[in-house]
Amino acid sequence: MSRTRDRVLRVDLSTGETTRERVPRGWRRDFLGGKGLGARYLYEELSPGTDPTGPANRLGLFVGPLTGSLPGESRYAVVTKSPLTGGFLDSYAGGAFADRLAGSLDDCLGLLVTGAADRPVRIEIADGRARVEPSDTWGADVAETAARFPDAAVACVGPAGECEAAYATIASDGGAHHAGRGGAGAVMGAKGLKAVVARDLPPTVPSDLAALRERDAAAVGRDATGEWRAAGGTVETVDYANEVGILAAEGWTETGFDGADDIGVEAALERVTGREGDDRARGNNRDDDPTDEGPAVPGDFRIDTPDGEVFPRGAASITLGAGLGIDDFDRVVDLCGRCDRLGLDVIGAGNAVAWAIRADEVGIVDCPVSFGDADGAARLLEAIANREPPSGLGVDPDLPDALADGIDAAAARFGGEALVPTLKSMALPGFDPRGAISVALAYATSDRGACHRRARPQDREPLAAPDRSPTDRVRDVVGEQNARSVLWSLVVDDFVGEAAWSDLGAEWLAAIDHPAVADGERNEREGPVAPVSALATTGERIWTLTRLFNAREGFDRADDALPEPLRSADDGMSGVDAETFDRLLDRYYAARGWGDCGLPTPRTLEQVGLAGVVDDATPLDERAIDPAAAGSDD
């Protein structure tokens, strides 16, 4: 494999043409790969108002400049315009497909798909080349599709993607991993693209990077993040959220769930048959590479079921368990496995079912499913994925189709806008921001809609001093958003980046003479800028670019407002104080150099190197909010 990734594969499904093109060095320097490079292509090539499920939308599967050599689980990024939010979308998945995609792309940083096929197709990648082939697996679920290619790794859509459900996933490794949230699977299904098949083995780790890999893998295992992952995986988050008072339950009508212990880490440990990453024969690693010993920290729990293996993440126990009032771990696993095979995002799906239950309770739809009813929830999930009413359940016949387009779409059709919260039309994860205002800020300002991964104050604020200052809250959210923009552009395992990369990967980039550090930057007064400072600016640049993309699509401060269920009392619960939140949002905009409307300013674009990128169709604020006017900590 080439040492330098400096190209992209482009496939036009309307014509069947495949090409290779060089990525401009300046783009690689300023945007790296993954999220950043994908955002640069979207901003450059999409016109405002492009239909997310139309042929003009782009679907990018990107890796980073070091993918295949990094410690931890390899990952890939999916970047597109979201059919759920109408804005920027990046989503990530790991596992064997990510590894083999890295090997199959060779000297390419990604696959960029345009157009739409007139019949179902798949794309096969090998040796840095792509070809389009007819697909005979349309209609199959994701496990059945993957099983048709035993000698390769597959990313595909299930029925939900084929039916263009707005929160359909792109599933890999037979449904063990998903690029979820935001509906990338609907974009793929709309293009008639059933699967992407990666034929080559994972790349071999270069000998001069093997020592770095071994060192950082060991560091992750010793770090508190690694120890937490090894002990309980992400399933432990349901226990944590319940203990600290931020677990949303039963359609956001409760904070805290009496059955949390029954669907948390102890329940998982009673049923676990293995962990992700503990079996090299599963295809995650190269058997011919002696330096590749698998991840230092095991992944999530493997649970065997009659329908196959399921890897229930924390989101499953939180959203399909507590969120639906289900306290039986086996039933949660069943619902998770059902979503996995259908290709449905578990957070979006769980919240959609919760909305339907609450909508029936207030009398605006017919949906005889109740909280705690796992059988009814399962049937409704199948109906949503296929956009067909389940026979014999008594559900309003239009409800599954409406819910497939998201909660906001269902509320627009039936009413019930204040039943279950969304931000930028994306359903919230089950970490309740009413118990931690920094979580509300992170959700509201996320570039892809409500997201608990852009910044993670839920890990810290519930245990912090109650008088923590607004300045500290804003600094942490902004800093984490910028840092993760770098890590997701390098497409490093989240937990590796957090645990071992205080320099944002500068040492690794220097080892391959990457232009992000090799070209350097200069400050007019202080001379050369240190690589870590330059990468911090890279993170801010990427975050600002996604804001520009969303602004061009019509997003502004109004889209950062908290939804009604979070702002007001609901069933005796206290909401986030609106005035306090608005002041915090002003501070956030001031910290970013944005104006009253939540838009970047020309001065900010100059500072982050985007002045030559922004186009005339993108609205800007003229001047930034004065930090002093945004308030003090007194």
C-alpha positions in Angstrom: 0.0 0.0 0.0 1.1 3.5 -0.7 2.6 5.4 2.2 0.8 8.6 1.2 -3.0 8.8 0.8 -3.6 11.7 -1.5 -6.4 10.7 -3.8 -10.1 10.0 -3.8 -12.1 7.4 -5.7 -15.1 8.9 -7.4 -18.1 6.8 -8.6 -21.0 8.3 -10.6 -23.8 5.8 -10.3 -25.9 7.5 -13.0 -23.3 6.7 -15.6 -21.3 3.9 -13.9 -18.1 5.8 -14.4 -15.3 5.5 -11.9 -12.3 7.8 -11.6 -9.4 8.6 -9.4 -8.4 12.2 -8.6 -5.8 13.8 -6.6 -6.8 15.7 -3.4 -5.2 19.2 -3.4 -2.3 19.3 -0.9 -3.9 22.4 0.8 -7.1 20.4 1.4 -5.1 17.6 3.0 -3.2 20.1 5.1 -6.2 22.1 6.3 -8.8 19.3 6.5 -6.8 16.1 7.0 -9.3 13.4 6.0 -12.5 11.9 7.4 -14.9 14.6 8.7 -12.8 17.5 7.6 -12.1 16.4 4.0 -15.7 15.2 3.6 -17.0 18.6 4.8 -14.7 20.3 2.3 -16.1 18.3 -0.6 -19.7 18.8 0.4 -19.2 22.6 0.8 -17.4 22.8 -2.6 -19.8 20.6 -4.6 -23.3 20.9 -3.2 -25.6 23.7 -4.1 -27.8 25.1 -1.3 -31.1 23.2 -1.1 -29.8 20.0 -2.7 -32.2 17.2 -2.1 -30.5 14.8 0.3 -32.0 11.8 -1.3 -31.6 13.1 -4.9 -28.8 12.1 -7.3 -26.9 15.4 -6.7 -26.1 14.6 -3.1 -22.7 13.2 -2.3 -22.1 10.2 -0.2 -18.5 9.9 1.1 -16.8 7.0 2.8 -13.5 8.4 4.1 -10.6 7.2 6.1 -7.7 9.3 7.6 -4.1 9.6 6.5 -3.0 7.1 9.2 -6.0 4.6 9.1 -4.7 1.0 9.3 -1.7 2.0 11.4 -3.3 3.5 14.4 -3.8 1.7 17.7 -7.3 0.6 18.7 -10.2 -0.2 16.4 -10.0 1.2 12.9 -12.9 3.4 11.9 -14.2 5.1 8.8 -16.3 8.2 8.4 -19.5 8.6 6.3 -20.1 12.2 5.2 -23.2 13.5 3.4 -26.1 15.9 3.6 -28.6 14.5 6.0 -32.2 13.5 4.9 -33.2 13.9 8.6 -31.9 17.3 9.4 -31.2 18.8 6.0 -27.8 19.8 7.2 -24.2 18.4 7.5 -23.9 14.8 8.6 -20.9 12.8 9.6 -21.2 9.3 11.1 -18.6 6.7 12.1 -18.3 2.9 12.4 -15.4 0.6 13.1 -14.6 -3.1 12.8 -13.4 -5.4 9.9 -15.0 -3.3 7.2 -13.0 -0.2 8.3 -9.8 -2.2 8.3 -10.4 -3.7 4.9 -11.7 -0.4 3.4 -8.3 1.1 4.4 -6.5 -1.7 2.6 -8.7 -1.6 -0.4 -8.5 2.2 -0.9 -4.7 1.9 -1.1 -3.5 5.5 -1.8 -7.0 7.0 -1.5 -8.5 8.9 1.4 -12.0 7.9 0.4 -14.8 6.9 -1.9 -17.1 9.7 -3.1 -20.4 8.5 -4.6 -22.6 10.7 -6.8 -25.6 10.2 -9.0 -28.1 7.4 -8.7 -28.4 3.9 -10.3 -31.5 2.9 -12.2 -31.3 -0.6 -10.7 -29.8 -1.9 -7.4 -26.0 -2.0 -7.5 -23.0 -2.6 -5.3 -19.5 -1.0 -5.5 -16.5 -3.2 -5.1 -13.1 -1.7 -4.1 -9.7 -3.3 -4.5 -6.2 -2.0 -5.2 -7.3 1.6 -5.0 -9.9 1.1 -7.8 -13.6 0.8 -7.8 -16.1 -0.9 -10.1 -19.9 -1.0 -10.1 -21.7 -4.3 -10.2 -25.4 -5.3 -10.2 -26.7 -6.3 -6.8 -29.0 -9.3 -6.2 -29.4 -8.7 -2.4 -31.9 -5.9 -2.6 -34.6 -6.7 0.0 -32.2 -8.7 2.2 -31.3 -7.6 5.7 -27.8 -6.5 6.6 -26.7 -9.9 8.0 -28.0 -11.7 4.9 -26.2 -9.3 2.6 -22.9 -9.6 4.4 -23.1 -13.3 4.3 -23.1 -13.3 0.5 -19.5 -12.1 0.6 -17.6 -14.4 2.9 -14.2 -13.4 1.4 -14.7 -9.6 1.8 -15.9 -7.0 4.2 -19.3 -5.3 3.5 -21.0 -2.0 4.4 -24.6 -2.1 3.3 -28.2 -0.9 3.9 -31.0 -3.0 5.1 -34.8 -2.5 4.5 -34.7 0.8 6.3 -32.2 2.3 3.9 -33.9 0.8 0.9 -37.2 2.5 2.1 -35.2 5.7 2.7 -36.1 6.0 6.4 -34.6 9.3 7.6 -32.5 7.6 10.3 -31.4 4.5 8.4 -27.9 3.4 9.0 -25.1 2.1 6.9 -24.3 -1.3 8.6 -21.0 -3.1 8.4 -19.8 -6.5 9.6 -23.2 -8.0 9.3 -24.8 -5.4 11.6 -22.2 -5.4 14.3 -21.3 -1.8 13.5 -23.3 1.1 12.2 -22.7 4.5 10.8 -25.9 5.7 12.5 -27.6 9.0 13.3 -28.9 11.3 10.6 -29.8 8.8 7.8 -26.7 8.1 5.7 -28.4 4.8 4.9 -31.3 6.6 3.3 -28.9 8.5 1.0 -27.3 5.2 0.1 -30.6 3.5 -0.5 -31.9 6.4 -2.6 -28.9 6.0 -4.9 -29.8 2.4 -5.5 -26.5 1.4 -3.7 -27.1 -1.7 -1.7 -23.5 -2.4 -0.6 -19.9 -1.3 -0.7 -17.6 -4.4 -0.7 -13.9 -4.0 0.4 -11.9 -6.9 -1.1 -8.3 -6.3 0.1 -6.8 -7.2 3.5 -6.1 -4.5 6.0 -2.9 -2.6 5.4 0.3 -3.7 7.1 1.6 -1.3 9.7 4.9 0.3 8.5 7.8 -0.8 10.7 8.6 2.8 11.8 5.0 3.3 13.1 4.8 0.0 14.9 6.6 1.3 18.0 4.2 4.3 18.2 1.3 2.0 17.8 2.5 -0.3 20.6 3.3 2.6 22.9 -0.1 4.3 22.5 -2.0 1.0 22.7 -0.4 0.4 26.1 -1.1 3.9 27.2 -4.8 3.5 26.4 -4.9 0.3 28.5 -3.5 2.1 31.5 -5.6 5.2 31.2 -8.9 5.6 33.1 -10.8 5.7 29.8 -9.3 2.3 28.8 -9.9 0.9 32.2 -13.6 1.9 32.0 -14.0 0.5 28.6 -12.4 -2.8 29.6 -14.6 -3.1 32.7 -18.0 -2.4 31.3 -18.0 -1.2 27.7 -20.5 1.4 26.7 -23.4 -0.6 28.3 -22.1 0.8 31.6 -23.4 4.3 30.6 -27.0 3.4 31.5 -25.8 2.6 35.1 -23.8 5.9 35.2 -26.6 8.1 33.8 -29.1 6.6 36.2 -26.8 7.1 39.2 -26.0 10.8 38.5 -29.6 11.7 37.6 -29.4 12.3 33.8 -31.1 9.2 32.4 -34.2 10.0 30.4 -36.9 7.4 30.7 -40.4 6.5 29.3 -40.5 9.0 26.4 -38.8 11.8 28.4 -41.5 11.8 31.0 -39.1 10.6 33.8 -35.5 11.2 34.8 -34.2 7.9 36.2 -35.4 4.4 35.6 -36.1 1.8 38.4 -35.2 -1.0 36.1 -31.7 0.4 35.1 -29.9 -2.4 37.0 -31.7 -5.0 35.0 -30.5 -3.6 31.6 -27.1 -2.3 32.6 -23.6 -3.7 32.9 -24.3 -6.5 35.4 -27.1 -7.9 33.3 -24.8 -7.8 30.3 -22.0 -9.6 32.2 -24.4 -12.4 33.0 -25.1 -13.1 29.3 -21.9 -12.1 27.6 -20.2 -14.7 25.3 -17.3 -12.5 24.3 -16.0 -9.1 23.5 -15.4 -7.2 20.3 -11.7 -7.5 19.5 -11.0 -10.7 21.4 -11.0 -13.0 18.4 -8.6 -12.1 15.6 -10.2 -14.8 13.3 -13.3 -12.6 13.0 -11.4 -10.6 10.4 -10.6 -7.4 12.3 -6.9 -7.9 11.9 -4.2 -9.2 9.6 -3.2 -12.7 10.4 0.1 -12.2 8.5 1.1 -9.1 10.5 2.9 -9.9 13.7 2.6 -6.3 15.0 -1.2 -6.5 14.9 -2.3 -8.0 18.1 -5.8 -6.5 18.2 -7.0 -3.6 20.4 -5.5 -3.1 23.8 -8.9 -2.4 25.2 -11.8 -4.8 24.3 -14.9 -3.4 22.7 -18.5 -4.0 23.6 -20.1 -7.2 24.8 -21.1 -9.9 22.4 -24.5 -11.5 23.1 -25.6 -14.7 21.3 -29.3 -14.8 20.4 -31.3 -17.2 18.2 -31.1 -14.7 15.4 -27.3 -14.3 15.6 -24.8 -12.2 17.5 -25.8 -8.8 18.9 -23.5 -6.1 20.3 -25.8 -3.9 22.4 -24.2 -0.5 22.9 -25.1 1.8 25.8 -27.5 3.6 23.5 -29.6 0.4 23.2 -30.1 0.0 26.9 -30.7 3.8 27.3 -33.1 4.4 24.4 -34.7 1.0 23.7 -34.6 0.1 27.4 -35.2 3.0 29.8 -36.6 5.1 27.0 -39.3 2.6 26.3 -39.8 1.5 29.9 -38.4 -2.0 29.2 -36.5 -3.6 32.1 -35.7 -7.0 30.5 -32.2 -7.1 29.2 -33.0 -10.0 26.8 -35.8 -8.0 25.2 -33.6 -4.9 24.9 -31.0 -7.1 23.1 -33.8 -8.4 20.8 -34.9 -4.9 19.9 -31.3 -3.8 19.3 -30.7 -6.8 17.1 -33.8 -6.1 15.2 -32.7 -2.5 14.6 -29.3 -3.8 13.6 -30.6 -6.2 11.0 -33.1 -3.6 9.6 -30.5 -0.9 9.5 -32.2 1.5 11.9 -30.4 3.9 14.2 -31.3 2.7 17.7 -31.5 6.3 19.2 -33.8 7.6 16.4 -35.9 4.4 16.4 -36.3 4.2 20.2 -37.4 7.9 20.3 -39.8 7.4 17.4 -41.5 4.5 19.2 -41.6 6.6 22.4 -43.3 9.5 20.5 -45.9 7.1 19.1 -46.7 5.8 22.6 -47.1 9.3 24.0 -49.0 10.5 20.9 -51.5 7.7 21.6 -51.7 8.7 25.2 -52.7 12.2 24.3 -55.2 11.0 21.7 -53.6 12.3 18.4 -52.8 8.9 16.9 -53.9 5.3 17.3 -51.0 3.2 18.5 -51.9 0.5 21.1 -48.3 0.1 22.3 -47.4 1.0 25.8 -44.2 1.6 27.7 -42.8 -1.8 28.7 -44.4 -3.5 25.7 -41.4 -5.0 24.0 -43.5 -7.1 21.5 -45.4 -4.0 20.4 -42.2 -2.0 20.1 -40.7 -4.8 17.9 -43.6 -4.8 15.6 -43.6 -1.0 15.3 -39.9 -1.0 14.5 -40.4 -3.4 11.6 -43.3 -1.3 10.3 -41.2 1.9 10.4 -38.3 0.3 8.6 -40.6 -1.0 5.9 -43.0 2.0 5.9 -45.9 -0.4 6.2 -48.5 -0.7 9.0 -48.2 -3.9 11.0 -51.2 -6.1 10.5 -53.4 -6.7 13.5 -51.8 -4.2 15.8 -54.4 -1.4 15.3 -51.8 1.3 14.5 -52.9 4.3 12.5 -52.0 3.1 8.9 -50.1 6.4 8.1 -48.1 6.3 11.3 -45.1 4.1 10.3 -44.5 6.0 7.1 -44.6 9.3 9.0 -42.3 8.0 11.8 -39.8 6.8 9.1 -39.3 10.5 8.2 -38.5 11.3 11.8 -40.3 12.7 14.9 -40.6 16.2 13.5 -42.2 14.9 10.3 -44.7 12.8 12.3 -45.5 15.8 14.5 -46.1 18.0 11.5 -48.6 15.5 10.2 -50.4 14.6 13.4 -49.5 17.3 16.0 -47.6 16.6 19.2 -44.6 18.8 18.6 -43.7 19.0 22.4 -43.9 15.3 23.2 -40.4 14.1 22.6 -37.5 16.5 22.1 -35.5 16.9 19.0 -32.7 19.4 17.9 -32.3 20.2 14.2 -34.9 17.4 13.8 -32.6 14.8 15.3 -33.9 12.9 18.4 -31.9 13.3 21.5 -29.7 10.6 23.1 -31.0 9.6 26.5 -28.6 11.8 28.6 -31.1 14.3 29.9 -29.8 17.9 29.7 -32.3 19.0 32.2 -29.9 17.7 34.8 -26.8 19.4 33.3 -27.0 22.6 31.3 -23.6 22.0 29.6 -25.2 18.9 28.0 -28.0 21.2 26.7 -25.3 23.5 25.2 -23.5 20.6 23.5 -26.7 19.2 22.0 -27.9 22.6 20.8 -24.7 23.6 19.1 -23.8 20.2 17.6 -23.3 20.5 13.9 -25.2 17.3 13.0 -28.1 17.7 15.4 -28.5 16.4 18.9 -25.3 14.4 19.6 -23.7 13.2 22.8 -20.3 12.7 21.1 -19.3 16.1 19.7 -18.7 17.1 23.3 -19.3 15.0 26.4 -20.1 17.2 29.4 -22.4 14.4 30.6 -19.2 12.6 31.7 -18.1 15.4 33.9 -20.8 18.0 34.8 -23.1 15.9 37.0 -20.1 15.2 39.3 -18.7 18.7 39.2 -19.2 21.5 41.7 -22.7 23.0 41.3 -21.3 26.5 41.0 -19.1 25.7 38.0 -18.7 28.9 36.0 -20.3 29.5 32.6 -16.9 30.3 31.3 -15.6 26.9 32.2 -18.7 25.2 30.7 -18.3 27.0 27.4 -14.6 26.5 27.2 -15.0 22.7 27.7 -17.7 22.4 25.1 -15.8 24.5 22.5 -12.6 22.7 23.2 -14.0 19.2 22.9 -15.9 20.1 19.7 -12.6 21.4 18.1 -10.5 18.4 19.4 -13.0 15.8 18.1 -13.1 17.5 14.8 -9.4 16.8 14.5 -9.7 13.2 15.8 -12.6 12.4 13.5 -10.7 13.8 10.5 -7.8 11.5 11.4 -10.6 8.9 12.0 -8.9 7.6 15.1 -10.7 5.4 17.6 -12.5 7.9 20.0 -11.1 6.3 23.1 -7.5 6.1 21.8 -7.6 9.8 20.9 -9.0 10.8 24.3 -6.6 8.6 26.3 -3.3 8.9 24.4 -3.3 11.9 22.2 -2.8 15.1 24.1 -1.0 16.5 21.0 -4.1 15.7 18.7 -2.0 13.3 16.7 0.8 15.7 15.8 3.6 13.1 16.5 1.9 10.6 14.2 1.4 13.1 11.4 5.0 14.2 11.7 6.1 10.5 11.4 4.6 10.4 7.9 5.6 13.9 7.0 2.0 15.0 6.6 1.5 18.5 5.2 -0.6 19.4 8.3 2.7 19.5 10.3 5.3 19.5 7.5 4.1 22.7 5.9 3.9 24.5 9.2 2.2 27.7 10.1 3.6 31.1 11.1 2.3 33.7 13.5 3.3 37.2 12.4 4.6 38.1 15.9 5.8 34.8 17.3 7.1 33.0 14.3 6.5 29.3 13.7 3.4 27.8 15.3 3.8 24.5 17.2 2.1 21.5 15.5 -0.4 21.0 18.3 -1.4 24.7 18.1 -1.8 24.3 14.3 -4.0 21.2 14.8 -6.1 23.0 17.4 -6.7 25.7 14.7 -7.5 22.8 12.2 -10.2 21.6 14.6 -11.7 25.1 14.8 -11.5 25.5 11.0 -13.3 22.2 10.4 -16.0 23.0 13.0 -16.5 26.5 11.4 -16.8 24.9 7.9 -19.6 22.7 9.0 -21.3 25.7 10.5 -20.9 27.5 7.2 -22.5 24.5 5.4 -25.4 24.5 7.7 -25.8 28.3 7.5 -26.0 28.1 3.7 -28.8 25.6 4.2 -30.7 28.2 6.3 -29.6 27.2 9.9 -29.0 30.0 12.4 -29.5 30.7 16.1 -33.2 29.6 16.0 -32.0 26.1 15.3 -29.8 26.1 18.4 -32.8 26.8 20.6 -33.8 24.2 23.1 -37.0 22.3 22.3 -40.1 22.8 24.4 -39.9 19.6 26.5 -36.5 20.7 27.8 -37.4 24.4 28.5 -40.6 24.0 30.5 -42.0 21.9 33.3 -43.3 18.5 32.1 -45.1 16.1 34.4 -43.6 17.9 37.4 -40.1 18.1 36.0 -38.1 21.3 35.9 -36.8 22.4 32.5 -33.7 24.3 31.6 -34.1 28.0 32.4 -34.5 29.7 29.0 -32.8 33.0 30.1 -29.8 31.2 31.6 -29.5 29.0 28.5 -29.6 32.0 26.1 -26.9 33.8 28.1 -24.8 30.6 27.9 -25.4 30.4 24.1 -24.3 34.1 23.8 -21.0 33.1 25.6 -20.6 30.2 23.3 -21.0 32.4 20.2 -18.6 35.0 21.7 -16.0 32.3 22.3 -16.2 31.2 18.7 -16.1 34.7 17.3 -19.6 34.4 15.9 -22.4 37.0 16.0 -25.9 37.3 17.5 -27.4 35.0 14.8 -24.9 32.3 15.6 -23.0 32.8 12.3 -19.3 33.2 11.7 -17.9 36.6 10.9 -15.5 37.6 8.2 -12.8 38.2 10.8 -13.3 34.7 12.2 -13.0 33.2 8.8 -9.7 35.1 8.3 -8.4 33.7 11.6 -9.1 30.1 10.8 -8.1 30.2 7.1 -11.6 30.0 5.5 -11.8 33.5 4.0 -11.0 32.1 0.6 -13.4 29.2 0.9 -16.7 30.8 1.9 -19.0 31.6 -1.0 -21.5 34.4 -1.6 -24.5 32.1 -0.9 -23.4 31.7 2.8 -24.8 34.2 5.3 -22.4 35.7 7.8 -22.7 37.9 10.9 -21.0 41.2 10.5 -19.5 41.4 13.9 -18.9 38.9 16.8 -20.6 39.1 20.1 -18.5 41.0 22.6 -17.4 38.6 25.3 -17.9 41.3 27.9 -21.4 41.9 26.8 -22.2 38.2 27.0 -21.9 38.4 30.8 -19.4 37.7 33.6 -19.1 34.8 36.0 -20.0 37.0 38.9 
